[in-house]
Amino acid sequence: MTLIEFFDKVPTDNIIAALSLKPRHIVFLGTDREKISSLLPHIRRILSARGVKSSLTMRIIDRDDLSGILEAMGSVLEKEDEFVFDFTGGDDTALVALGMVFRMADRRAGVFRMSCESRKGILYKIPLSGGTFEAVPYDGTLPENPVYLTLQENIQLYRGQVREEMIGTNTRAGHPFTADIYRELNRMWRLCQTDCSFWNSQVGKLGGALRVLPDDKSMYTLSGNMRGLEDSFLASLTDGGFLRMEQHGKGGLWYCTFPDPYVRDCLTKAGTLLEYKTYMTALYWPDGTGSSPYTDGGAGVVIDWEEAVQKGKTQPKHSKNNSYEKKKSHQPVITRNEIDTLLMRGLVPVFISCKNGEVDTDELYKLSTVAGRFGSRYAKRALAVTSYFDKDDRNYAGDGTVNYMRSRAKDMNITLLENVHRMSDREFAEALHRLSEPKTEE
């Protein structure tokens, strides 16, 4: 079977039918040779990794030339005994031509369409001799033939690359996320919930004071001058089994170790615990092995996106949250962003910024930009915040600031998950699941 794909500016729309139908040939019809040429290798790699052996070709058409579109379609169809047109994306003129082609078709033909959000579709089979067509429903959520993109595939499709040091999708250097890790981090989260601003401050100080031993990367040193670390904070960590401290010599030097990389991350970088809590609640609530509508996800997801720049020019820094590797002028500039938590529900990416302390509008702009770049119109955006929006907390930003942030978030289609430290695990999980619920009309 040959799939005729009307090229769409949204990359996801160009792969839905291929993932669903697994055709032998795919022909892309579109007007922009450069964009089609740049996307096809990514689609080919994703399909090949799935074991889908499809040949991919393209035909360039003029959107204002209906007869030319008909001619291009005809030249493709005359070589095929069975073909299906993907009706998910494409240009209006091409769709008009599609209708005319069907009137002339004398082979087995079909039209396929699927909603990206619900993953529910229909394959219309057109009979050779006219008459009533057959509508075959297609459900891409069923386990026997699921339609989905992994987190890494989604970023790859949008011409980016995920660095491997995130948690999730089995990329944590051979240390898998388990039900025991889930319970361990939840115990740590309960310590944080009592006073998020204090926790963030203390973790920042602990991370700044620890020094890794050159000959043993699992061992850290902590000097007797603990730079504002509170005894009560350290005691809560040692009592909970999150930090082991052994005094070394008489100089007030401590040797410190952590039970696993996840605990280490949460205690050496402020904000990480909320990122991990968000990730594991979305995918693993209630017991670390539970079912979830999300099909993939990760925390601390670092995305590289390459863009060629003109000789002698560099890309400006848009905000303090972005970092760039500037290379020689004849080489591409690497733009790099970190997304605190990134989830996939089938084909829909959900980008979540997690803030366990202060929040500024730069974070909203970064979130909106990265989500749009790597999810287009299908991307969902959310900001999960704790004490900064909590009127009963000393870290509360104030009515004016909070209302302004709410207004800006609404303008950017960013969902605010406020005071998540006050939520039960069930409330937090349900709020995260609602972020990606398909629209009712679909």
N, C-alpha and C positions, 0 to 999 in steps of 0.2 A: 504494500500500500504506500502511496505517495501522499505526503502532506503538503498542501500549498499554504504557506504562511505569509500573511500580509504583514510586512515589517511595521512594528510599532515603536514609538520613541521610548516606551517603558519596557526595559529588558525583560521583566517577569512575563509580560504578555506574549513574548516571543518563544517561550519555552514550555508554557502550560500544556499545550496540545501534544508536544513531543514527549513530555513526561507521562502523559495519560495514555496515548495511543501507541507509542513506541514504533513509529513508522520505519519503513525500509529506506525511504528517500524523503528529504525535506527540501523544498524549493522556497526560498524567500523572495518575495516580490516587494520592491520598495524603490524610493526615489533617491536615497542618500547612500551612494556607494561606500563612502568612507565609514559611516556609522555601521552599516551592515558588515563590512569587512572586518571591523574591529570587534564586533560582537560574536561573530561566528566561531572563532577559535575557543572562546569561553564556553559557549553552548556545546561545542564538540567535546571538550574535555569533561564537562559535567556528565553528558550522556555516556561517553565512553567509560567513565569510572563506574557508572551504574550498569554497565554491560549492554547498553543499547547501541547496536551497530547501525547507525543511520549515516547515510551520506548527505552532506549539506552543500547546496549550491545556491546561487542567487541570480536573479534577473532584475535589471534596473529598468524602471518604467517612469513615464512622465505622468504625474497626477492629473494634468489637464488634457491628456490625450486619451480619450476613451477608446478609440479604435486601436491605438497602440497597446493599451492594456489588454484588450481582447485578443490581439495578435500574440502577445507574450504568453497569455494563458493558453491559447490554442496550441502554441508550439510545445508547451510543456505537456498538455493533456494528450496530444496525439501519440505520445510515446508510452502512455500509461493505461493499464486496464482497469485500475481502481484508484480513485483519488478522493481525498477529503480536504475541504477548505476549512481553515481555522477562522472562525468568525469572532474570536476574542478581541483582536486589535485590528489595526489597519486604517486605511484612508477611505472616506465616503465614496469617492469615485471608483476605487477598486471594488468596493462592495456592490455598486451598481453593475459593474462589469460582471461580477460573480453571478448575479441574477440572470444576466443575458446568456452567460455560458451554460447555465443549467438548462436553459430552453433548448440548447443545441446539443447537449450531452447525450452520447449514445453508449456510455460505459457506466459502470457502477460508481456512483457519486455519493458524497455525503458532506454535511456541514456540521462542524463541531463548535461548541461554545461552552466555556466554563467560567464560573465566578471565582476570582482569585481568593476572595475572603472565605466563602463557604465551601469551596472546592466541590461544588455540585454543578454538574454539567449535563448536556444533552447532545447526543449524536443523531442527527437527522439523516436517515438513509433514503435517498431519492430513487424510486423505481425507474427502470430503463424505459418502460412504455407508458410513463405518466401514471396518473392515479394518485392514490393517497400515499404520502411518505410515512415512513416508520420512525417514531421518536424513541430512541433508546436512552434511558437515564443513565448517568454516570456519576458515581459517588467516590470522590477522591479521598474521603476520610476513612474508607474501609481498609482493614489491614491486608486484604488479599491483593489490592492494587493501589497503594497509597500514592497520592500526589503531594510532594513536599520538596522543599529545599533545605539542606542543612544550613547552619549559620555560615559556615565557610563558603558553601556554594553560592549563597545569596550575595555575599560580598564579592566573590569572584565574578559573578554575573554582571555586577555593576562596576567591574574593572578595578577592584581593590584586592588587597591581600591581608589576611589575618595572621598576625604573629602568634607564635605557638605557646606563649607563656600564660595564657589565660586559664582559668578553671572552666570546666565544662567540656563537653564533646571529647572527653578522654585525652586532653592535651596537657595535663599537668604532670609532665615529665615522669610518667609511669606511676604516679600516685593517684589512684582513682578516687572519685567522690563516692563515699559509702554511707550506709545508714548510721554507722557509728560516728562518722564525721558530722552528719546532719544533727545528731543529738548533741554532740560536743559543741558545735557552734551555736546551737540554740541555748545551751547553758551559758555560754559567754554573752549572747545577746541579752539574756535576762539581767546580767550585771550592767550592761550598757543602758538598758531601758530606764533604770532608776535615776540616772542623771547623764544624759547624752553629752552635754557640753563638757562636763567634768571628764567623762570617758575620752572624748576626742582630744582634749587638752593633754591628758596623761599619756595616751598612746603616742601623740606627737612627741612628747618629751622622752618617752622610753625609746622610740625609734631613733631619735637624735643622739641618745646617749650610748646605745649599744654599738659595739665594734666587733665585726666578724674576725675570727682567728684565721690568719692566712693559710695555715696548714690543716685546718679542720673547718670547713664551711658550715657545719651544723652547730658549731660552738661560738658563742658570743661572750664578750667581756663587758662588764659594767663597773665603772670606777666607784669609789666610795662617795665621791661628790656626785649625787644622782640628779642634779640639775632640776630641782623642783618636784621630783617624783614623790608622791605621798605614800607613807607606809601602808595606809589602808588600801590603796590601790594595788601595791605589790603583794600585800597579804591576800587579797581576794584572788589574785592570779595564781599564787603558789598553792593556796588552799584548794582551788578548783582544779589543779593539775594542768593549768595552761602554761606555767612557767616554772622551771626548775632552776634554783640558784644555789651555788656552792661557793663558799668563801675560799679564796686562793691566797695563801700567804698572809702577811701581816700588814699589807699596804692598803687594805680596804677594797681589794679587787675581787669581783664576783665573776664566776663562770656561769653562763646562762644557756639553757637549751629549751627547745620547744618540742612537743610531742609529734607534730607533723607540720608540713609546709603551710597548711591552711591557717592554723593557729599563729604560726610565725608571721604570716602576712597581716593578719588582723591586729597583731600587737606591735608591728613595726611601721605601719602606715595608717594614719588617721583616716577614717571613712571606709576602710576596706570591709569592716565587719558588716556595715549596712549593705554594701554591694553583694556580699556573699549571702546575707540573710535574704535579700530580695531574690537572688538567683535560686536559692534552694527552696524558698517558699513557693515560688512560681512553678517549679518543676517537681518537687518532691514532697510537698505537704500531703498528708499529715504525719507520716511516719518515716520519711526518708526513702520510701519505695513506692509511694502512692501514684495513682494515675493523674495525668494533667492534660489539659487541652494543648499545652505547648509540646512541640515535637523536638525541640532542640534549644540550646541556650548556652550562655557563658557569662562570666563576670570578669571585669578587667580586660575587656576585649580591645586590643590595640590594632587599629586598621591603618595600613599604608595605602595611600592612593597616589599613583604616579601620574604626573602631567608634564608634558614637554613644554618648555618655556623658550622664548626667543633668545638668541645668543646675546650674552651680556646682561641679561635681566634676571632678577630673582623675584620670588613671590613674597609679597608683604605679609607680615604677621598680623592676623586679624584680631586675635585676642590672646590674653595671657594663658589661656587654657590649651592653645595649640602649640605644637613644637615642630620644627622643620629641620631636616638635614639638607643644608645647602651644598651642592656639588658644583663642579666646574660648569661654565656656561653652556658647554656643548652637551652636557648630560642632563637628564631629567631631574626636577626637584621633587623630593619625596615629602608629601604632606602627611602628617601622622596625627591621628586623634585616638583618644581612649574613650570607649563607651563603658560606663560603670557596669551596666547589665544589658545584655542584648538577648532577646528571646525570639524564637520562631514558632509561629502557629501555622503549620503547613507551608504556605507561600508568603505569609505576612510577617514582616519583621517588626519587633517592638523594641524601641530604643528608650532606655530608662537611665536618667541621671539620678544618682543617689547622693543626698547631702545630709550628713549627720551633724553639720555645723552651719556656718553662715552660707548664704546663697546670694549671688549677684546676677544681674541680667545677662552678663556675658555667657553664663551657663545656658540660659534659654536660647541665645543665638547660636551657640555651638551645637546644642542638641538639635535645633531645627535644621541647621545646615547639613550636618552629617546624616540625619535621618532622611532628608530629601535627596541627598546624593546617593545613598545606598538602599533606598526603598521607594523613592519617587512617591506617587500618589497612594501607594499601598502602606507606607510606613506609618506606624503609630508611635506617638511620643508621650513620655510621661516623666514627671519630676517627683521623686519620693523624698520627702523631707521630714525632719523630726522637730527638735526644739525651737528652731528658728521661726516656726509658725504657731508655736504653742503659747497661748496667752498666760498660762500658769507657770511658765518656765522663765528663769532669769535671763535666758538667751533670746527671748522673744524679740523680734525685729521691730515691733511697733505697728499700729494699725495702718499708718500711711504707707510704709514700705511693703507690708504684706498685701494690702489692697492693690498697690501698683503692680506687684509681681503677679497677682492673680489676673489682672487685666492684660498684662503682656502675654502671659501664658495662654490665655483664651484667644488672643489675636493670632498666636502662632499654632493653634490647634494642639497645645500641650496640655495633657491631663495632669492636674496636681493631685498627688496622694499625700495629704497633709497629716502630720502627727502620727506617722506610722508606728512610732514607739508606744503610742497609746492603744494600738490595735491588738486584738488577739490574733493568733496565727490564722484562724479561720477567716477573720475579717480581712487580714492582709492578703491571704491567698485569693479570696473572692474578688477583692479590688484589683489584683493583678490579672486575674482571669478575665474580668470585664473589659480590660483594655483592648483585647483582641476579638471580642465577640463579633461575629458577622452582622452586618446591617440586616434589619428585619425584612426589608424588601427583597433581600437576596436569599 
